[in-house]
């Protein structure tokens, strides 16, 4: 899908203008370090505006000018326009500064080729949050039809094993507040991990997690708080 296609889809209202942030990110945010954040493939700002509202200085990166326009409008409505810098660029090629961010997020944009660059852009002790579509044997209409743009089972977890994994799951969720017709289910992988700074480090307690996250249809299969070790097809505000 081209940048123009995304501009048209965002302008049409097909995607919710003010989508809720990821429930996992929202639950863990109080225990994450303050500072500077990068939201890759920001879409209309589901995570970027939330993080700015929580006090982060956020760089919102996306190739869609229309999506970034909505990000700026929403930031102004929330009174956090001074905390968000929009960057119009291709997330698959844009050069990221090293050790510049305390938190990096990327949602529904499949580009594992850039995983090492995302990690390198984290400050020591910084956190990476990634969520994306999964390949599924069950009907899962939401997201790209080509499996090249979906994670295989545990593929995202394996990519994060060089970090200290705080949360991982693979589950079926539902797109909240979505106006698009048809089935709203999606198979999703979600990873939250920290860039380790040495052999010994602190391990904050996890938030009180519900039996299943809001919007999740089925019990997840994954590792929760495991300590250890295009443009690409995406669904920016899925």
C-alpha positions as CSV (number, residue, x, y, z in Angstrom):
1,X,0.0,0.0,0.0
2,X,1.4,3.4,-1.0
3,X,1.6,6.6,1.2
4,X,-1.2,8.1,-0.9
5,X,-3.4,5.1,-0.2
6,X,-2.9,5.6,3.6
7,X,-3.6,9.3,3.2
8,X,-6.9,8.5,1.5
9,X,-7.9,5.9,4.1
10,X,-7.1,8.2,7.1
11,X,-9.0,11.1,5.4
12,X,-12.0,8.9,4.7
13,X,-12.6,8.2,8.4
14,X,-12.1,4.4,7.8
15,X,-9.8,4.3,10.8
16,X,-11.0,5.7,14.2
17,X,-9.7,9.2,14.6
18,X,-9.0,8.8,18.3
19,X,-8.3,5.1,18.8
20,X,-7.5,3.8,22.3
21,X,-3.8,3.0,23.0
22,X,-2.6,-0.5,23.3
23,X,-4.0,-2.0,26.5
24,X,-0.7,-3.6,27.3
25,X,1.2,-0.4,26.8
26,X,-1.4,1.5,28.9
27,X,-1.2,-1.1,31.8
28,X,2.7,-1.1,31.9
29,X,3.3,2.6,31.3
30,X,3.4,3.6,35.0
31,X,6.4,1.3,35.5
32,X,8.3,2.5,32.4
33,X,11.1,5.1,32.5
34,X,10.1,8.7,31.8
35,X,11.7,10.8,29.1
36,X,11.7,10.6,25.3
37,X,9.7,8.2,23.2
38,X,9.6,7.2,19.5
39,X,6.3,5.8,18.0
40,X,7.2,4.1,14.7
41,X,4.4,3.9,12.1
42,X,2.3,6.2,14.3
43,X,-0.8,6.2,12.2
44,X,-3.3,8.6,13.7
45,X,-1.4,8.6,17.0
46,X,-3.1,5.9,19.1
47,X,0.1,5.4,21.2
48,X,1.9,8.7,20.5
49,X,-0.8,11.0,21.9
50,X,-1.3,8.7,24.9
51,X,2.4,8.8,25.7
52,X,2.6,12.6,25.3
53,X,-0.4,12.9,27.6
54,X,1.6,10.8,30.1
55,X,4.5,13.3,30.0
56,X,6.8,11.8,27.3
57,X,8.4,13.9,24.6
58,X,7.4,11.9,21.6
59,X,8.6,11.6,18.0
60,X,5.8,10.3,15.9
61,X,7.1,8.7,12.7
62,X,4.9,7.8,9.8
63,X,4.9,8.1,6.0
64,X,1.3,9.4,5.8
65,X,1.0,13.2,5.9
66,X,-2.7,12.8,6.6
67,X,-2.1,10.5,9.5
68,X,0.4,12.9,11.0
69,X,-2.0,15.9,10.5
70,X,-4.5,14.0,12.6
71,X,-1.8,13.3,15.2
72,X,-1.1,17.0,15.5
73,X,-4.8,17.9,15.8
74,X,-5.3,15.3,18.5
75,X,-2.3,16.5,20.4
76,X,-3.5,20.0,20.3
77,X,-6.9,18.9,21.5
78,X,-5.3,17.2,24.4
79,X,-3.0,20.1,25.2
80,X,0.2,18.2,24.5
81,X,1.2,19.7,21.1
82,X,4.4,20.9,22.5
83,X,5.4,17.3,23.4
84,X,4.9,15.7,20.0
85,X,7.2,16.1,17.0
86,X,5.9,14.5,13.8
87,X,8.4,13.0,11.4
88,X,7.2,12.4,7.8
89,X,9.4,9.5,6.7
90,X,9.4,5.9,5.5
91,X,9.8,3.7,8.6
92,X,11.6,1.1,6.6
93,X,14.5,3.4,5.7
94,X,14.5,6.4,8.1
95,X,17.8,6.6,10.0
96,X,17.3,6.4,13.7
97,X,19.6,8.1,16.3
98,X,21.5,5.7,18.6
99,X,20.6,5.6,22.3
100,X,18.2,8.5,22.0
101,X,14.9,7.1,23.4
102,X,13.7,5.7,26.7
103,X,10.8,4.0,25.0
104,X,10.2,2.9,21.4
105,X,6.8,1.6,20.2
106,X,5.8,0.0,16.9
107,X,2.3,-1.3,16.2
108,X,1.0,-3.3,13.3
109,X,3.9,-2.5,11.0
110,X,5.8,-5.6,10.0
111,X,9.5,-4.8,9.5
112,X,11.7,-7.1,11.6
113,X,14.6,-6.1,9.3
114,X,14.7,-2.9,11.5
115,X,14.5,-4.6,14.8
116,X,18.2,-4.1,15.6
117,X,17.9,-0.4,14.7
118,X,15.0,0.0,17.1
119,X,17.0,-1.6,19.9
120,X,20.0,0.5,19.0
121,X,17.9,3.7,19.3
122,X,17.1,2.8,22.9
123,X,19.0,4.3,25.8
124,X,20.4,1.7,28.3
125,X,17.5,0.5,30.3
126,X,15.0,1.7,27.7
127,X,12.0,-0.3,26.7
128,X,10.7,-1.6,23.3
129,X,7.0,-2.3,22.7
130,X,6.0,-4.1,19.5
131,X,2.7,-5.5,18.5
132,X,1.6,-7.0,15.2
133,X,-0.5,-9.4,13.2
134,X,0.0,-13.1,13.6
135,X,-0.4,-15.9,11.1
136,X,-3.4,-17.9,12.2
137,X,-5.1,-21.2,11.4
138,X,-8.4,-19.7,12.4
139,X,-10.2,-17.1,10.3
140,X,-8.7,-13.7,11.1
141,X,-9.9,-11.2,8.5
142,X,-8.2,-8.2,10.0
143,X,-4.9,-7.1,8.7
144,X,-2.8,-8.0,5.6
145,X,-3.7,-11.0,3.5
146,X,-0.1,-11.9,2.8
147,X,1.6,-13.9,5.5
148,X,4.9,-12.2,4.8
149,X,3.5,-9.3,6.7
150,X,2.4,-11.4,9.7
151,X,4.5,-12.9,12.5
152,X,4.9,-16.6,12.7
153,X,4.4,-18.2,16.1
154,X,7.1,-17.0,18.5
155,X,8.9,-15.0,15.8
156,X,8.5,-11.7,17.6
157,X,9.6,-13.4,20.9
158,X,12.7,-14.8,19.3
159,X,13.6,-11.4,17.9
160,X,13.4,-9.9,21.4
161,X,15.5,-12.5,23.2
162,X,18.5,-10.2,23.3
163,X,16.5,-8.0,25.6
164,X,15.0,-8.6,29.0
165,X,11.4,-9.7,28.2
166,X,8.8,-8.3,30.6
167,X,5.7,-9.3,28.7
168,X,4.8,-11.5,25.7
169,X,1.6,-13.0,24.4
170,X,0.0,-14.3,21.3
171,X,-3.8,-14.0,21.3
172,X,-7.0,-13.1,19.5
173,X,-8.1,-9.5,20.0
174,X,-10.8,-7.3,18.7
175,X,-10.4,-3.9,17.1
176,X,-12.0,-1.4,19.5
177,X,-14.1,1.4,18.1
178,X,-13.5,0.4,14.5
179,X,-15.9,1.6,11.8
180,X,-14.7,-0.8,9.1
181,X,-17.3,-3.5,8.0
182,X,-16.8,-7.1,8.7
183,X,-15.2,-9.2,11.3
184,X,-13.2,-7.1,13.8
185,X,-11.1,-10.0,15.2
186,X,-7.3,-10.2,14.7
187,X,-4.6,-12.5,15.8
188,X,-1.9,-10.5,17.6
189,X,1.6,-10.9,19.1
190,X,2.7,-8.3,21.7
191,X,6.2,-7.9,23.2
192,X,7.4,-5.5,25.9
193,X,11.2,-5.8,26.6
194,X,14.0,-3.8,28.2
195,X,17.4,-3.1,26.9
196,X,19.6,-4.6,29.6
197,X,22.4,-2.7,31.1
198,X,24.3,-5.4,32.9
199,X,24.0,-8.8,34.6
200,X,22.1,-7.4,37.6
201,X,19.1,-5.1,37.2
202,X,15.8,-4.2,38.9
203,X,12.6,-6.0,38.0
204,X,9.6,-3.8,38.6
205,X,6.4,-5.6,39.6
206,X,4.0,-6.2,36.8
207,X,0.6,-4.3,36.9
208,X,-2.4,-6.1,38.2
209,X,-3.4,-7.8,34.9
210,X,-6.9,-9.0,34.1
211,X,-7.4,-12.6,33.1
212,X,-7.5,-11.2,29.6
213,X,-6.8,-7.7,28.3
214,X,-9.7,-5.6,27.1
215,X,-10.7,-6.7,23.6
216,X,-9.0,-10.1,23.9
217,X,-11.4,-12.9,22.9
218,X,-9.4,-15.9,23.9
219,X,-6.8,-16.7,26.5
220,X,-3.4,-15.8,25.3
221,X,-0.5,-18.2,24.8
222,X,2.9,-16.7,25.7
223,X,5.4,-15.7,28.3
224,X,4.3,-13.1,30.8
225,X,7.1,-11.2,32.5
226,X,9.8,-13.7,31.4
227,X,13.1,-12.4,32.7
228,X,15.9,-13.1,30.3
229,X,17.8,-13.0,28.1
230,X,6.7,-0.3,2.2
231,X,6.7,0.2,3.0
232,X,5.7,-3.0,4.8
233,X,2.1,-3.9,5.1
234,X,0.6,-2.6,8.3
235,X,-2.5,-1.7,10.1
236,X,-1.5,1.5,11.9
237,X,-4.5,1.9,14.2
238,X,-5.8,-1.6,14.2
